[in-house]
Amino acid sequence: MAALADAGSRNRPSSLRLTQRLDTRVRARADGETTGRMALIIEDLHKRFGSVQALDGISFTVQPGEVFGFLGANGAGKTTTMRIVLGLMKPDSGSVTWDGRPAHDWPRRTWGYMPEERGLYAKMPVVDQLVHFASLYGMSRQRARTEAREWLVRFRIADKANARLETLSKGNQQKVQYIATILHGPDVLLMDEPFVGLDPVNVAMLKAAFLEMRDRGKTLVFSTHQLDQAEELCDSVAIIDHGRLVTAGSTRDVRRSTGHQVVRVATARDDQSWLESMPGVTVTRDGVDYAEVQVADGLSPQRILDAAIANGPVLRFEVGDPSLEQVFVERVGALEDDERTLAAAGAVA
């Protein structure tokens, strides 16, 4: 079962649904629930490792109570930024503040950190190490044990409480790592590539847990190069490349920053040559289920609809903003062919 179990429930099915959480999030914004609280502000961070400029003037703001996606390819500077926020690394220059105070002035329990590489004890029983980590933040062991077991139930792994971590699947270990991140009740959660290697069932469960934390008023920042996950979950995003900020803002504004729209269209015909031959139209996705095209400035999407009707029947027609992936490719640049393809057998560096 993919859904996260309801809080306080051991057996009844969960009513938690991602779309409901997103609706709640929009209503919360409209109601101004986060008004009056300060933000997490990353300002002009620079960090060099030898000859490598890991961060080159990174600045962005994370509003309290939002889900923020920190996007970039491997090596872009995402993990370095998170470690600076947590005080695990010092910047060469720049600052990080939370609620108007330097981040390092806040108690360690303010932060919850989920590293990409698991920071758990392989041979230690699951519930024992959850209690151990929570107690390091000042949580009583009795309360930590009670709440840890409740979360294990909610993540459908209550039967693993006394098992050694190394006996769990990768997905279940990731759930344990997440529980360790949130158990002490931090205000800000920083998670480094939390969805890497998870199957769709565990991805859905972790997404539901993210949105529940957001609905509790927590601020969530997660790094990823899986842009579809960010587009689904995030209120705001920042895209970085080689240590430099490319763009940042609300997810909607970033998607609209290219200045053009895309059209998604499908007809009952398998042959899409009519679409490819239209002037001012560039096919960016030629899928089995639908095609996605970029429309040149000045060309009305109505012309595409008219052509689709002539080659119909029309199964789908939609005008929308580019995806975050398309924005990323346009603003950062697509990989060269030799970066995205397998080298020939026998190739020598």
C-alpha positions as CSV (number, residue, x, y, z in Angstrom):
1,M,0.0,0.0,0.0
2,A,1.5,3.3,-1.1
3,A,-0.3,5.7,1.2
4,L,1.1,6.8,4.5
5,A,-1.1,5.6,7.4
6,D,-3.2,8.2,9.2
7,A,-1.7,9.6,12.4
8,G,-3.1,7.6,15.3
9,S,-4.4,4.8,13.1
10,R,-2.9,1.3,12.9
11,N,-5.4,-0.4,10.6
12,R,-7.8,1.8,8.8
13,P,-6.9,3.0,5.3
14,S,-5.4,6.4,4.9
15,S,-7.4,9.2,3.4
16,L,-4.2,11.2,2.7
17,R,-4.0,12.1,-1.0
18,L,-1.4,14.2,-2.7
19,T,-4.0,16.4,-4.4
20,Q,-5.8,17.1,-1.2
21,R,-2.5,18.2,0.4
22,L,-1.8,20.5,-2.5
23,D,-5.3,22.0,-2.2
24,T,-4.7,22.6,1.6
25,R,-1.4,24.2,0.8
26,V,-3.0,26.7,-1.6
27,R,-5.7,27.6,0.9
28,A,-3.1,28.0,3.6
29,R,-1.3,30.5,1.4
30,A,-4.5,32.4,0.8
31,D,-5.3,32.5,4.5
32,G,-1.9,33.9,5.3
33,E,-1.0,31.2,7.9
34,T,2.7,32.0,7.6
35,T,2.4,35.7,8.0
36,G,4.8,37.3,10.5
37,R,7.5,34.7,10.5
38,M,10.9,35.2,9.0
39,A,12.5,33.2,6.2
40,L,15.6,31.1,5.6
41,I,17.8,33.5,3.7
42,I,20.9,32.4,1.9
43,E,22.9,35.4,0.8
44,D,25.9,35.6,-1.5
45,L,27.6,32.3,-0.5
46,H,31.0,31.6,-1.9
47,K,33.0,28.5,-1.3
48,R,36.2,27.3,-3.0
49,F,37.9,23.9,-2.7
50,G,41.4,24.4,-4.2
51,S,40.9,25.3,-7.8
52,V,37.2,24.5,-7.8
53,Q,34.7,27.3,-7.2
54,A,31.9,25.2,-5.6
55,L,29.7,28.2,-4.8
56,D,29.9,31.5,-6.6
57,G,27.5,34.0,-5.1
58,I,24.5,31.8,-4.3
59,S,21.5,33.8,-3.0
60,F,17.9,32.7,-2.5
61,T,15.1,32.9,0.1
62,V,13.0,30.0,1.5
63,Q,9.7,31.3,3.0
64,P,8.6,29.6,6.3
65,G,6.2,26.8,5.9
66,E,6.9,26.0,2.3
67,V,8.4,23.2,0.3
68,F,11.4,24.4,-1.5
69,G,13.2,22.5,-4.3
70,F,17.0,23.0,-4.7
71,L,17.6,21.9,-8.3
72,G,20.8,21.1,-10.2
73,A,22.9,18.4,-11.7
74,N,25.3,16.3,-9.7
75,G,28.2,18.6,-8.6
76,A,26.2,21.8,-9.0
77,G,26.7,22.8,-5.3
78,K,23.5,21.7,-3.7
79,T,25.1,19.5,-0.9
80,T,27.8,22.2,-0.2
81,T,25.0,24.8,0.3
82,M,23.1,22.5,2.7
83,R,26.2,21.7,4.8
84,I,26.9,25.5,5.1
85,V,23.3,26.0,6.3
86,L,23.7,23.3,8.9
87,G,27.0,24.7,10.1
88,L,28.9,21.6,9.0
89,M,31.0,23.7,6.7
90,K,32.0,27.4,6.7
91,P,31.6,29.5,3.6
92,D,34.5,31.7,2.4
93,S,32.0,34.5,2.4
94,G,28.3,35.1,2.6
95,S,25.6,34.4,5.2
96,V,22.7,32.2,6.2
97,T,20.0,33.4,8.5
98,W,16.8,31.9,9.9
99,D,14.1,34.0,11.5
100,G,16.4,37.0,11.4
101,R,19.4,35.4,13.2
102,P,22.5,33.7,11.9
103,A,21.8,30.0,11.3
104,H,24.6,28.9,13.6
105,D,23.1,30.8,16.5
106,W,20.0,28.4,16.6
107,P,20.0,25.2,18.6
108,R,20.9,22.1,16.7
109,R,17.4,20.7,17.2
110,T,16.1,23.5,14.9
111,W,17.4,21.5,12.0
112,G,16.6,18.1,10.6
113,Y,19.1,16.8,8.0
114,M,18.6,13.8,5.7
115,P,21.9,13.1,3.9
116,E,22.0,11.4,0.5
117,E,24.3,8.7,2.0
118,R,22.6,7.2,5.0
119,G,24.0,8.2,8.4
120,L,22.6,5.2,10.4
121,Y,24.1,2.2,12.1
122,A,23.8,-0.9,10.0
123,K,23.9,-3.4,12.8
124,M,21.8,-1.5,15.4
125,P,18.0,-2.3,15.8
126,V,15.8,0.3,14.0
127,V,13.9,1.6,17.0
128,D,17.0,1.7,19.3
129,Q,18.9,4.0,16.9
130,L,15.8,6.2,16.3
131,V,15.6,6.7,20.1
132,H,19.4,7.3,20.3
133,F,19.4,10.0,17.6
134,A,16.3,11.8,19.0
135,S,17.9,11.8,22.5
136,L,20.9,13.6,21.2
137,Y,18.6,16.6,20.5
138,G,17.2,16.5,24.1
139,M,14.1,14.4,23.5
140,S,13.3,12.0,26.3
141,R,14.0,8.4,25.4
142,Q,10.5,7.3,26.5
143,R,8.8,9.9,24.2
144,A,11.2,9.2,21.4
145,R,10.5,5.4,21.6
146,T,6.7,6.0,21.6
147,E,6.8,8.4,18.6
148,A,9.3,6.3,16.7
149,R,7.0,3.3,16.9
150,E,4.1,5.5,15.8
151,W,6.0,6.6,12.7
152,L,7.1,3.0,12.0
153,V,3.4,2.0,12.0
154,R,2.5,4.9,9.7
155,F,5.3,3.9,7.2
156,R,4.0,0.3,7.3
157,I,7.2,-1.1,8.8
158,A,6.2,-1.6,12.4
159,D,7.4,-5.2,12.2
160,K,10.9,-4.0,11.5
161,A,11.2,-2.1,14.8
162,N,13.6,-4.6,16.4
163,A,15.3,-5.6,13.2
164,R,18.9,-4.6,12.4
165,L,18.9,-1.9,9.8
166,E,21.1,-3.9,7.4
167,T,18.3,-6.4,7.0
168,L,15.8,-3.9,5.6
169,S,15.3,-3.1,1.9
170,K,16.8,0.1,0.6
171,G,13.3,1.7,0.5
172,N,12.6,0.8,4.1
173,Q,16.0,2.1,5.2
174,Q,15.2,5.4,3.5
175,K,12.0,5.5,5.6
176,V,14.0,5.0,8.8
177,Q,16.4,7.8,7.8
178,Y,13.4,10.1,7.2
179,I,12.0,9.3,10.7
180,A,15.4,10.0,12.2
181,T,15.3,13.4,10.5
182,I,11.9,14.5,11.8
183,L,11.5,12.7,15.1
184,H,13.0,15.5,17.3
185,G,10.5,18.0,15.8
186,P,12.8,20.4,13.9
187,D,11.5,23.6,12.3
188,V,13.5,23.2,9.1
189,L,14.1,20.0,7.2
190,L,17.0,19.8,4.8
191,M,17.0,16.7,2.6
192,D,19.6,15.8,0.1
193,E,18.3,13.7,-2.9
194,P,15.6,12.0,-0.8
195,F,14.0,10.1,-3.7
196,V,17.1,8.6,-5.3
197,G,16.8,4.8,-5.7
198,L,13.2,4.6,-4.4
199,D,10.5,2.6,-6.2
200,P,7.2,4.4,-7.0
201,V,5.4,3.0,-3.9
202,N,8.0,4.4,-1.5
203,V,8.2,7.7,-3.5
204,A,4.5,8.2,-3.1
205,M,4.7,7.5,0.7
206,L,7.6,9.8,1.2
207,K,5.8,12.6,-0.8
208,A,2.8,12.2,1.5
209,A,5.0,12.5,4.6
210,F,6.7,15.7,3.1
211,L,3.4,17.4,2.7
212,E,2.2,16.4,6.1
213,M,5.2,18.1,7.6
214,R,4.5,21.1,5.5
215,D,0.9,21.2,6.8
216,R,2.3,21.1,10.3
217,G,4.1,24.3,9.6
218,K,7.6,22.9,9.0
219,T,9.9,24.4,6.3
220,L,11.2,21.8,3.9
221,V,14.2,22.2,1.6
222,F,15.2,19.2,-0.6
223,S,17.8,18.9,-3.3
224,T,17.1,16.9,-6.4
225,H,17.9,16.5,-10.1
226,Q,14.6,14.7,-10.6
227,L,12.7,17.8,-11.8
228,D,9.3,16.1,-12.1
229,Q,9.3,15.5,-8.3
230,A,10.1,19.1,-7.6
231,E,7.4,20.3,-10.0
232,E,4.8,18.2,-8.2
233,L,5.8,19.1,-4.6
234,C,7.4,22.5,-4.5
235,D,6.0,25.9,-3.8
236,S,9.3,27.5,-4.9
237,V,12.5,26.4,-6.5
238,A,16.1,27.5,-7.2
239,I,18.1,26.2,-10.1
240,I,21.9,26.2,-9.8
241,D,24.6,25.2,-12.2
242,H,28.3,25.0,-11.4
243,G,27.9,26.9,-8.2
244,R,25.9,29.8,-9.7
245,L,22.3,30.6,-9.3
246,V,20.4,30.3,-12.6
247,T,16.9,31.3,-11.5
248,A,14.8,31.2,-8.4
249,G,11.2,32.0,-7.4
250,S,7.8,30.4,-7.2
251,T,7.5,27.2,-9.2
252,R,4.9,28.9,-11.4
253,D,7.0,31.9,-12.0
254,V,10.1,29.9,-12.9
255,R,8.1,27.8,-15.3
256,R,6.9,31.0,-17.0
257,S,10.3,32.6,-17.0
258,T,11.1,31.3,-20.5
259,G,8.4,33.6,-22.0
260,H,6.7,31.0,-24.1
261,Q,4.0,28.3,-23.8
262,V,3.8,24.7,-24.9
263,V,1.0,22.8,-26.5
264,R,0.3,19.1,-25.7
265,V,-1.8,17.5,-28.4
266,A,-2.9,14.0,-29.4
267,T,-5.0,12.7,-32.2
268,A,-6.3,9.2,-33.1
269,R,-3.8,9.0,-35.9
270,D,-0.4,7.4,-35.3
271,D,1.2,9.6,-38.0
272,Q,2.2,13.0,-36.5
273,S,3.9,14.3,-39.6
274,W,1.2,16.9,-40.0
275,L,2.5,18.5,-36.7
276,E,6.2,18.3,-37.5
277,S,5.6,20.0,-40.8
278,M,3.8,23.1,-39.3
279,P,5.9,26.3,-39.6
280,G,6.7,27.9,-36.2
281,V,6.2,24.6,-34.3
282,T,9.0,22.6,-32.7
283,V,8.2,19.2,-31.4
284,T,9.9,18.8,-28.0
285,R,8.3,15.5,-27.0
286,D,7.1,12.9,-29.5
287,G,5.5,10.3,-27.1
288,V,3.2,7.4,-27.7
289,D,0.4,9.0,-25.9
290,Y,0.8,12.7,-26.9
291,A,3.2,15.1,-28.6
292,E,4.4,18.3,-26.9
293,V,5.4,21.3,-29.0
294,Q,6.9,24.7,-28.5
295,V,5.2,27.5,-30.3
296,A,7.0,30.3,-31.9
297,D,6.2,33.9,-30.7
298,G,3.3,35.2,-32.6
299,L,1.8,31.9,-33.6
300,S,-1.6,31.2,-32.0
301,P,-2.1,27.8,-30.5
302,Q,-5.5,27.9,-32.2
303,R,-3.8,27.1,-35.5
304,I,-2.4,23.9,-34.0
305,L,-5.9,23.0,-32.8
306,D,-7.4,23.6,-36.2
307,A,-4.8,21.4,-37.8
308,A,-5.3,18.7,-35.1
309,I,-9.1,18.7,-35.9
310,A,-8.3,18.3,-39.6
311,N,-6.1,15.3,-38.7
312,G,-8.4,14.1,-35.8
313,P,-10.3,13.1,-34.0
314,V,-8.6,15.1,-31.3
315,L,-7.9,13.1,-28.1
316,R,-6.0,15.8,-26.2
317,F,-5.3,19.5,-26.5
318,E,-3.7,21.5,-23.8
319,V,-1.9,24.9,-23.7
320,G,0.4,25.3,-20.7
321,D,3.7,26.4,-19.3
322,P,7.0,24.6,-19.9
323,S,7.9,21.9,-17.4
324,L,10.8,22.6,-15.0
325,E,12.8,20.1,-17.0
326,Q,12.3,22.2,-20.1
327,V,13.2,25.4,-18.2
328,F,16.4,23.6,-16.9
329,V,17.4,22.5,-20.3
330,E,16.8,25.9,-21.8
331,R,18.5,27.9,-19.0
332,V,21.3,25.5,-18.2
333,G,21.7,23.7,-21.4
334,A,21.1,20.1,-22.5
335,L,23.9,17.6,-22.1
336,E,26.1,17.0,-25.1
337,D,25.7,13.7,-26.8
338,D,28.9,12.3,-25.4
339,E,27.6,13.1,-21.9
340,R,24.3,11.3,-22.3
341,T,25.3,8.2,-24.3
342,L,27.3,5.1,-23.5
343,A,30.8,5.2,-24.9
344,A,31.7,2.6,-27.6
345,A,33.1,-0.7,-26.4
346,G,36.9,-0.5,-26.3
347,A,37.0,3.2,-25.8
348,V,40.0,4.5,-23.9
349,A,40.1,7.7,-21.9
